[in-house]
Amino acid sequence: MKKIYFILIMALPLFSFGQELVSVNTEQVQELQGFKMYPNPVYGDEVYVTTATNGTKQIKIYDVFGEVVLTDRISTNTLNVSRLVPGVYVLQVTEDKKTMTRKLVIK
């Protein structure tokens, strides 16, 4: 019985010192101000993406497997999604080094 306690007491420092806190993504995330995307779900061929500055936007759309299915750069607020089949996607909008990610449903 004393051997078990001795082993536990010797192993305790290994468990307590073997775990260190790791900080992930300590950088502040900057989101687009005034971001709006409509309609969602999409029944037609266009999605409207607006921001407070309405500058040129880099658009990437991912499918559920994480594959990029559409890449576009728009200077207006209209994005043509007629090439996409009905389903659930992830829309990523980048403008002035700020990024927003939203779920997009195509009906």
N, C-alpha and C positions, 0 to 999 in steps of 0.2 A: 504494500500500500504506500509506503514511504517513497518507493521508486517512482510510482505514478505521479505523486505530488512533485517530486524533484524534477521529473521530465516536464510537467506542465509549467512549473516555475521557470525553467530554463527556456522553454519555447515561447513564453509570453512576450519577451522583448522582440523576438523575431516577428511575431504577428503585429505588434504595435508599431515597429519601425519600418516594416516592409510596405506599409501603405502610405503613399504620399498623395496630397491633393493636387490634382491637375486642373488647371484652368483652361477652358476651351472657349474660343471666340470672345475674348475680352474687348474687342473693338466695338465701338458703338455702331449700330446698324442705322443707316440713314434711309428713310423711306420717302417716297415721292409724296409731296404735299398735294392735297386736293385730288387724289387718285380716284377715278370712277371708271367702271367698266359695265356696259349695259348693251343690250339685254342679256341676261343670264338666267335661265338657259336661252340659247340662241336657236331661233326657228328659221331664220333666213340665211343670207350669205354674208352679213356684215355684223361686226362688233364695234362699238364705239368706245374708245379709250381716251379719257381726258385727264389732264393734270392741271395744277395751278398755273404752270408756265406754258403748257401746250407746245413744247419744243419738239425736236425730232426724237422719235422713240425707236429703240431697237427692240424688236419683239421676237421671242422664241416661244414655241408651243411644244410641250412634251406630251407623249402618250403615257398610259399607265405603266409601261415598261421602262420609262425614263429615256426613251429615244426622242430626238428632236424630229418633229414631223412638219414643222413650218418655221421658217425664219424670214423676217421681213423688217424693213426700216420704213417707218411712216412719218411724214411731216404734218399730216392732217390728223384728225381723230378717228378715221375710219380704217378698219382692218378687214380685209376680205378673207373669210374662212370657208369659202365654197369648196375648196379642195379637201376639207376634212370630212370624214365619215362620222355619223352620229356616235357619240361616246363622251367619256369624261377625260378632260385634259388639264394640264397645268400651264397657265399663261404667265410668262415672265416678261416684264416690261422694264427696260433700262433707259433712263434719261438723265443726263448730266451726272453720271457716275452714281446714281441712286437707283435702286432696284426694288420692284414690288413683284410678288408672286401670288397668284390667285387661281382658284379652281374655275375651270370653264367647262360648261356642259353644252354640247351640241346635240340638238334633237332632230 
